[in-house]
Amino acid sequence: MLFGRNKKNPIKIADKGIVKWNYSTCGYCSTGCAIEIGTNKDGKPVGARGVADADVNRGKLCVKGIFEHEVFESTGRGTTPLMRNNIQDEYQEAQWDDALGTMASEIKRIQDTYGRDAFAIVSTGQILTEGFYTLGKLARGVIGTNNYDGNTTLCMASAVSGYKRSFGSDGPPGCYEDFEHTNCLIAWGSNLPEQHPIIYWRFKEAQEKRHFPLIVIDPRVTMLAQNADMHLAITPGTDVVLMNALMHVILDEGLEDQDYIKANTNGFEALSAEVRNYDPTTAAGICGIDEDTIRHVARLYANAGVAMNIWTMGINQSTHGSDGVVGINNLSLLTGNVGKKGGTSLSITGQCNAMGTREWSSCSGLPGYRLLENAQDREDIGKYWGVDPEFFPKTRGLTQTDIFPAIETGKIKGLWLVGTNPMTSMPNTARIRKTLEKLELCVVQDSYLDVETTEYAHIYLPTAIWAEKEGVFTNTERRVNIIRKVKEPYAQSKTDLHIFNGLAKQFEQGRKMTFSDNFDEVFDEMRELSKGRLVDISGMTHDLIEQHRGIQWPYTEEQANKGEAPVQGGKRLYTEDATFRFADGKAKLIPLPFIDNNERPDPEYPFWLNSGRLVEHFHSRTRTGKIGNNNKYSPTPFMEINPDAAMEQGIQHQSYVRLVSRRGDAVVMAMLTHRVPRNMVFIPFHFFDCVNRLTLGLLDPYSRQPAFKQSAVRIESVNQAEAAQLNKESRTF
Amino acid sequence: MIEVNKDEQKYAFLWDKESQQKNRYGDNIELTQEDNALRNISLNINGDLGIGENPNRYKQHGFYLNADNCIGCHACEAACSEKNDNPAHIAFRSVGYVEGGTYPDYQRINISMACNHCDDPVCLTGCPTRAYTKFAEYGAVLQDPDICFGCGYCTWVCPYNAPQLDPVKGEVTKCNMCVDRLEVGLKPSCVAACLGNALDFGVIENVPENREQSQAEIPGFPTTEITHPNIRFQQTKGSHHEMTRTDSMPVKYHREDTQKPFKPVVDEKSGRKKYWNFKALLTSHESAHVIFTLFTQATVGAFLILILAPLIAPETFLLFQDVSVYPPILIIIFVISTVGLYKLNMHLGKPHRFYRGFNNLRLSPVSREIAGVSMFYTGLLGAMMASWFEHEIAQVLFYCFAALGCLSGVIGLYYMYKLYRIPARPFWDHKQTGTAFLGTTLSFGGLILLIACLSLIPWPVLATQQLIPVLFGIIGLGLMIEGLGHILHAHDMKAATNEGAASYYQQVTQYGKSYILRNILLALNLALVVTLTFTEITSILDPAFILIIILVIGMLVMGLFGRSLFFVLVIPTTMPGAFFWKNQGFVDHARETGLAEMQQVGVVYERHHAFKVDELWQTIKENSLKDMFKHVVWILGGK
C-alpha cells in the first residue's frame, strides 16, 4: 500500500541548528564518557552526542548524557551570592567580595574562638580536578583545618580504604578493556545497566564476541542479575562471609596460585587460618547461598585462568564495606588476578570525579596519594606550596560522617559545603536537620539555589556547573579526560577555582602562596607533583588529553619525551611482580573475621530497607529532576515490595504507604514486584525527604562509610489523599 | 543530506547486503519496480533536494528487537526525543515491560517500541486529513503534523500506540524512521544509541549479525494480523507462563504451554468491588464524542421518522404534515444537531481546520462519516428553511433537501458505525456498536419527536391520534435492539481472549454500579414504553401521564450513562507501559493531584483549543477558488 506524494509538504525533521560541537567529558557518573555538546549560532547548548572515537564510550551515551545539554538552563540555578545573619532571616543579595570577605572573617573568628579544627569543609566528587587540587591547597595550606573531607565518604571511601589496606595505595588497577580478556566476571553489589550503562555496554560487547560466565551477587533481581549466568541472591550485609567461604574452597582444593602468592603477597598464613572457619556449610547458614553454589562459584572463578571482580555500592555502603573490598582483593590475589589482562579487582566508581578528589583534593591526606602521616610527604608538599610543613596535621582528621556528629555535639561550629547535598544524601535526615541548625556559620557553595541545604546556610555562593568551566576529571579506569568550556558561567555564578582563589586571597597566608586562576597552570602544578608517584600524569597536557580522548594514568613525562604516545586503553597497575605500594612491594592478604552488627529485620520492623540508583536520575536530582526527559521515568519516589508481602499487608499496587524506621518515616508509592524478596523493600535514594529519613547508616570502622543498604522498617497504611498531597508538596523538582 | 561523523562507529551503519523477495505476509519487500515514478525523487527533508544513495532505498525496512538483551535503560527513548526535540510528554519510542515469576526466579522483559511502519498502515487509512503517507523510500509511514487537525483517530486505530496526540499542540506526531539518517546509510538514532545491543534496524526479514530468530510476536505484542507490522523479535530465553503488566491496564498475558503464543487475559488488579466512578465516567476527554454520537443519531433518527413516516403511513402521521407542526420540529432537530456538531468540532486540536476532515474520503470512514453528517446537516438546514415558505419552489426545495438529509444521514450513521469497528479496540469491534447506534437512532429519534409533539401540540389533540403510541413503539423497538446487542456483547466480551475481556471486567467493577444503573434503566424504559403503548391517557392530569415524564428522564440518563460507558471502557491493544511512563493510572493520578503541573513529570492536562478564525481567514485569502476546486479533485482521487 503505497501513496504518492502529490501535494505533500516537505518532510520536516527537527533541525536544532547546531553549528559547533564542543568537546567535554560527561559530568554525571564515573564512567567518563566523552561527550560533545552542540551549540547553535547563538552559542546556546541545544544537543549532545557521544564522541565516536573516544575509547571509553565509542559514541554512546546514556539517558542522562543524551540530555546533558539541558542542564545549563535548568531551573533553580543560583544567580548571585546571598547572605544572612540568621537562618530564620531572608537572604540578601551580596557582592562576591563581600560574601568572600564575610566568609573569611567568620572562618577566622570561629578558628580563633574554638580552634582551627572547629571549621569543617565537606566537598564533593563533582567538581574539576584543578578545583579539587586548589581546594586542598586552601584547606590544608591556608585555612588549616583537619576536618576536611569529600562526600566520596558516602560512596567510594570503602574502596579507597580497601585498596589502601590491600595494595598500599588507592587506585583501581584494572580497566574496561579487561572485559575483552576475562574468562569469568563476578559483579558484587553492582548493577551496571542501571548505574553505569556505558560500562555495561562495554561488558556486553565483550560478552557477545566471546561468551564468558557472569556471576552476580545481589539481593535484588536487577537486570544484570536476571541476565547473569548465575545469580546469588545473598542475605544483605553478609558478603564477607561468602568471600571467606569462596577462599575456603579455593584453599581447601588447592586452586590458589601459589607462585603469585609467594612473589606478591604477605599474610597468607593468617588468612588461610581465618578462612578455615568458613566452610561452605557454615557460611551457607549465614549468607543464604547454598554450599553447592559456593563450591561451584569458587571452582569456576579459580579455574578460569583470568577472572575479574567488579563491585559498587552493594559492597561499599556496608558496615563491612572496607572488609568487603579487602575480601575481593584477597580473592584476586589468591588466584593471581591483579594487573593481568582480564584479571583484576575493579571498583566501579560513583561520581564523575570521585577519582579526581581521591587523587588530588588532599581530603584524606595530601595531593597525589600522599599521606599526612608521612613526614616526607608533608615536607615535599610544604616546600612546593610555600607552607611550613609543621602547619599540616600529622594524622588525618574527621571524615564527613564524623564531622556531622562533631557539629551535633558542638566541637565544630562552622561548615562549608561544596557541591554536596547532605539533606538528601546523608543517612538519618532528621539528625542532619538538627545538626545543621546548630552551626554558627554554614556556607553552601552550589550551582543550585534550590538544593535543600540552603535552608540552613548563612552564605550561599553560586557556582558554575560542569562545562561552564574548564579542567579535567578522572574516571573509574584512571583515565584523565577534559571538560572544555561550552558557555560562560550562568548569571553571576563563578567557577569553583575562582571562588577558592578569591577566598584564599582573603587570608594573609593565601596571599603569600600561588593561587592561579589559569587552569593550565594549576594542571602544571599537579603534573609536577605527580612525578614519580603512582598517579603519574606528568606526560599529559590538556591538549594531549583532548587529542587522545582521555589518557589513563600513569603517563609520564619520560614517556612523552621519548615520543611514546599514550595507549588507547588497557592500561593496568601492578602488572609486574612485587610492585604494590607497600615498602616491600608486596600486597597484604588480610584475614576478615565477620561480626554481624547490622540492624536486621525483627517482629517490630520486619523488612530490610535497601536503597540504590535509577538510571534516569543522578544523586539528589538537582539536575535530572528538572529535565523532563530524564525525570518522567520516575518523577516521584516509590518502593519495590514483594507482592506476597504486600498482600499480607493489604498494600495495593500504585498506592501510597508510610514506612517507619527507628529514625523516622517516609511516604512512597508501592510497586509490587517479585524483584525483591518477601522481607525486603527497595527505595531509590535520589529523592529528598524520602529513604534517608529512614536509614540508620551504621559506619564502617575503616572507611567511615555509612551502611545505607542495611536498615529495618515496617509499613503503615496512610490516607491516600493526604499522602498524595504530601508527596506533591515534597516535590518542587 | 546530514553530515556523517567521520569517526562514526560500525554499529551506527546499516548492514544489509542481501534481502528477500517477499516478507512473511507475502508482500514485496522491494516496494516499487525499477521504472516506477515514485523512484529517484528527493524526500525533500527540510527543503533539501538531494537524493540519498542508500542501495536499499526502495525496500521495506523495519526495527528488530532482541528482547533477551533489552535492559530498559531508556537510551533509545532519550536519543529519539533528543533528535526530534520532543518535550517530556511526547515520545515516539517508549519502553514498557512485562514481568513474571517469583523471587528470585523473577523475569522482566523490556519491550522498546516505536512505529512499525506497517504494510497496511491503519493510521493512514483512518486519518481523515490525509496527513499520512507511506513512502516508497524505506516503506516509511510518515505523518505531517501541519496537515493533522488533531482528531486523534490514528491513535485509536494503531495497535501499537505509535502516533502521539499532543494535548498542548493539538496535533499528532510520530516516529519518522530517521529517514534523514537512512539516506546517508546510518541506522535510526534510537538503534545507534542502544546500550543493551537489543535494538537493530534493517531491510525487513533480514536477521542481524549474531542473532538467530526473526519472530513477529512477543508477550504483550498485539496480533500482527491487523496491520502487518514491520518489526521482528528475538527471544531465546524462556519466559514464564504468565507475564503481568505493571501499568494500570487490567490485562496480563498467558499461554498454555511454551509452544503456544501468549494471549491477553484479564488481570483483576482492583478486585471485584463495584463502583459508580461518576467523575471518570462523565468528565472524560471523550465526552465530546458522547454528545456528538448521541445527538447525531437522535437527530438523524428524528429527521428520518419525520420525513419518511408520513410517506409510509400518512394516516398515522397526519400531524407531521401539518405546517404548524413540522417546521418547529425541524428547528428543534436543527438545534440539537448543531450542538452535537459543535461539540465534535471543538474537541479537535485545530477546530478551525475542520474542512480537512474530508481529505481522505477515498479511504477513511471518519471522512465519510464527516461528509455524511455534514450533508445531513445541510439537508436539515435546507429543509428547515424551506419549510417556512409555502411557495412551490420552496416545496420542491424542501423535498430535495429532505431527500439529501435522509440519504446522507443514513450514510453518515453507517460510517459512524464503521469507524468504531477498530480491530485494535476489541470492546468496540463488535456488532453491538451497530445495534447500540441503530437503537439510539430509533429510540432517541422517537424521543425527540415525542418531546416535540408534547410541547407543540395540546394533549387533547394528541390523545386522539395514533401518533403517540406509534412513537412509543419506535422507541421500544430501538430499546429492544440496543438491549439485545448489550446482552450479546456482554456475553462475548466476558468470554473474549483479548482486551475486550478486560473492558468487560472494568465494566462490572470500576464502573459496575453505573453499568447496573444503565441496564436497569434500559429495562425500565422498555417496560414503560410497552405500558404506555397500551395505556389510554386522556388528560395531562391523568396519573399515568407521569409515566411519560419518568420515561423521558429515564431515557436521558440511560443514554448518557450508556454512551459514556461505551467510550470510557474501551481498552486498546497497546503495548505494556512502565510504572510511571506510559501508565494511564499514573497519568490520571498526576492530573488529579496536580503533579502534572510540573512539566518535568511528563504528564500534561487535556485542554481545549481555540477556533482560530484568523488562521482560517488567512487560508481562505491565500487560496483561490481554483485552488479549492483542485483540492476537491484531489480528494476525489485526482492528482
HADDOCK unambig.tbl for C-alpha pairs under 7 A between the chains (distance, minus, plus):
assign (segid A and resid 1 and name CA) (segid B and resid 119 and name CA) 6.58 0.50 0.50
assign (segid A and resid 1 and name CA) (segid B and resid 120 and name CA) 6.41 0.50 0.50
assign (segid A and resid 2 and name CA) (segid B and resid 134 and name CA) 5.32 0.50 0.50
assign (segid A and resid 2 and name CA) (segid B and resid 135 and name CA) 6.34 0.50 0.50
assign (segid A and resid 2 and name CA) (segid B and resid 136 and name CA) 6.48 0.50 0.50
assign (segid A and resid 3 and name CA) (segid B and resid 133 and name CA) 5.82 0.50 0.50
assign (segid A and resid 3 and name CA) (segid B and resid 134 and name CA) 5.58 0.50 0.50
assign (segid A and resid 3 and name CA) (segid B and resid 135 and name CA) 6.58 0.50 0.50
assign (segid A and resid 4 and name CA) (segid B and resid 38 and name CA) 6.96 0.50 0.50
assign (segid A and resid 6 and name CA) (segid B and resid 639 and name CA) 6.48 0.50 0.50
assign (segid A and resid 10 and name CA) (segid B and resid 44 and name CA) 5.17 0.50 0.50
assign (segid A and resid 10 and name CA) (segid B and resid 45 and name CA) 5.81 0.50 0.50
assign (segid A and resid 10 and name CA) (segid B and resid 46 and name CA) 6.15 0.50 0.50
assign (segid A and resid 10 and name CA) (segid B and resid 47 and name CA) 6.15 0.50 0.50
assign (segid A and resid 11 and name CA) (segid B and resid 43 and name CA) 6.94 0.50 0.50
assign (segid A and resid 11 and name CA) (segid B and resid 44 and name CA) 6.04 0.50 0.50
assign (segid A and resid 11 and name CA) (segid B and resid 45 and name CA) 4.61 0.50 0.50
assign (segid A and resid 11 and name CA) (segid B and resid 46 and name CA) 5.92 0.50 0.50
assign (segid A and resid 12 and name CA) (segid B and resid 45 and name CA) 5.87 0.50 0.50
assign (segid A and resid 12 and name CA) (segid B and resid 46 and name CA) 5.10 0.50 0.50
assign (segid A and resid 13 and name CA) (segid B and resid 45 and name CA) 6.86 0.50 0.50
assign (segid A and resid 13 and name CA) (segid B and resid 46 and name CA) 6.56 0.50 0.50
assign (segid A and resid 13 and name CA) (segid B and resid 84 and name CA) 6.80 0.50 0.50
assign (segid A and resid 14 and name CA) (segid B and resid 83 and name CA) 6.93 0.50 0.50
assign (segid A and resid 14 and name CA) (segid B and resid 84 and name CA) 5.19 0.50 0.50
assign (segid A and resid 14 and name CA) (segid B and resid 85 and name CA) 6.33 0.50 0.50
assign (segid A and resid 52 and name CA) (segid B and resid 7 and name CA) 5.46 0.50 0.50
assign (segid A and resid 52 and name CA) (segid B and resid 8 and name CA) 5.34 0.50 0.50
assign (segid A and resid 52 and name CA) (segid B and resid 9 and name CA) 6.20 0.50 0.50
assign (segid A and resid 53 and name CA) (segid B and resid 7 and name CA) 5.59 0.50 0.50
assign (segid A and resid 60 and name CA) (segid B and resid 193 and name CA) 5.95 0.50 0.50
assign (segid A and resid 62 and name CA) (segid B and resid 75 and name CA) 5.37 0.50 0.50
assign (segid A and resid 63 and name CA) (segid B and resid 74 and name CA) 5.84 0.50 0.50
assign (segid A and resid 63 and name CA) (segid B and resid 75 and name CA) 4.69 0.50 0.50
assign (segid A and resid 63 and name CA) (segid B and resid 78 and name CA) 5.50 0.50 0.50
assign (segid A and resid 66 and name CA) (segid B and resid 78 and name CA) 6.46 0.50 0.50
assign (segid A and resid 66 and name CA) (segid B and resid 79 and name CA) 6.41 0.50 0.50
assign (segid A and resid 66 and name CA) (segid B and resid 82 and name CA) 6.94 0.50 0.50
assign (segid A and resid 67 and name CA) (segid B and resid 82 and name CA) 6.86 0.50 0.50
assign (segid A and resid 193 and name CA) (segid B and resid 71 and name CA) 6.45 0.50 0.50
assign (segid A and resid 193 and name CA) (segid B and resid 73 and name CA) 6.74 0.50 0.50
assign (segid A and resid 194 and name CA) (segid B and resid 73 and name CA) 6.72 0.50 0.50
assign (segid A and resid 197 and name CA) (segid B and resid 195 and name CA) 6.73 0.50 0.50
assign (segid A and resid 198 and name CA) (segid B and resid 195 and name CA) 6.72 0.50 0.50
assign (segid A and resid 201 and name CA) (segid B and resid 195 and name CA) 5.18 0.50 0.50
assign (segid A and resid 201 and name CA) (segid B and resid 196 and name CA) 6.05 0.50 0.50
assign (segid A and resid 204 and name CA) (segid B and resid 196 and name CA) 6.95 0.50 0.50
assign (segid A and resid 221 and name CA) (segid B and resid 104 and name CA) 6.38 0.50 0.50
assign (segid A and resid 221 and name CA) (segid B and resid 106 and name CA) 6.77 0.50 0.50
assign (segid A and resid 223 and name CA) (segid B and resid 71 and name CA) 6.10 0.50 0.50
assign (segid A and resid 226 and name CA) (segid B and resid 107 and name CA) 6.58 0.50 0.50
assign (segid A and resid 615 and name CA) (segid B and resid 73 and name CA) 6.45 0.50 0.50
assign (segid A and resid 626 and name CA) (segid B and resid 600 and name CA) 5.89 0.50 0.50
assign (segid A and resid 627 and name CA) (segid B and resid 600 and name CA) 5.87 0.50 0.50
assign (segid A and resid 628 and name CA) (segid B and resid 88 and name CA) 4.79 0.50 0.50
assign (segid A and resid 628 and name CA) (segid B and resid 599 and name CA) 6.52 0.50 0.50
assign (segid A and resid 628 and name CA) (segid B and resid 600 and name CA) 3.60 0.50 0.50
assign (segid A and resid 628 and name CA) (segid B and resid 601 and name CA) 6.19 0.50 0.50
assign (segid A and resid 628 and name CA) (segid B and resid 602 and name CA) 6.00 0.50 0.50
assign (segid A and resid 629 and name CA) (segid B and resid 78 and name CA) 6.77 0.50 0.50
assign (segid A and resid 629 and name CA) (segid B and resid 88 and name CA) 4.87 0.50 0.50
assign (segid A and resid 631 and name CA) (segid B and resid 600 and name CA) 6.00 0.50 0.50
assign (segid A and resid 631 and name CA) (segid B and resid 601 and name CA) 6.37 0.50 0.50
assign (segid A and resid 632 and name CA) (segid B and resid 88 and name CA) 6.89 0.50 0.50
assign (segid A and resid 632 and name CA) (segid B and resid 581 and name CA) 6.55 0.50 0.50
assign (segid A and resid 632 and name CA) (segid B and resid 600 and name CA) 6.12 0.50 0.50
assign (segid A and resid 632 and name CA) (segid B and resid 601 and name CA) 4.81 0.50 0.50
assign (segid A and resid 632 and name CA) (segid B and resid 602 and name CA) 4.99 0.50 0.50
assign (segid A and resid 633 and name CA) (segid B and resid 580 and name CA) 5.98 0.50 0.50
assign (segid A and resid 633 and name CA) (segid B and resid 581 and name CA) 5.46 0.50 0.50
assign (segid A and resid 634 and name CA) (segid B and resid 580 and name CA) 6.15 0.50 0.50
assign (segid A and resid 635 and name CA) (segid B and resid 601 and name CA) 5.39 0.50 0.50
assign (segid A and resid 674 and name CA) (segid B and resid 102 and name CA) 5.43 0.50 0.50
assign (segid A and resid 674 and name CA) (segid B and resid 103 and name CA) 4.93 0.50 0.50
assign (segid A and resid 674 and name CA) (segid B and resid 106 and name CA) 6.01 0.50 0.50
assign (segid A and resid 675 and name CA) (segid B and resid 103 and name CA) 6.07 0.50 0.50
assign (segid A and resid 675 and name CA) (segid B and resid 106 and name CA) 6.15 0.50 0.50
assign (segid A and resid 676 and name CA) (segid B and resid 103 and name CA) 6.44 0.50 0.50
assign (segid A and resid 677 and name CA) (segid B and resid 103 and name CA) 5.82 0.50 0.50
assign (segid A and resid 724 and name CA) (segid B and resid 593 and name CA) 6.56 0.50 0.50
assign (segid A and resid 725 and name CA) (segid B and resid 593 and name CA) 6.80 0.50 0.50
assign (segid A and resid 728 and name CA) (segid B and resid 595 and name CA) 6.01 0.50 0.50
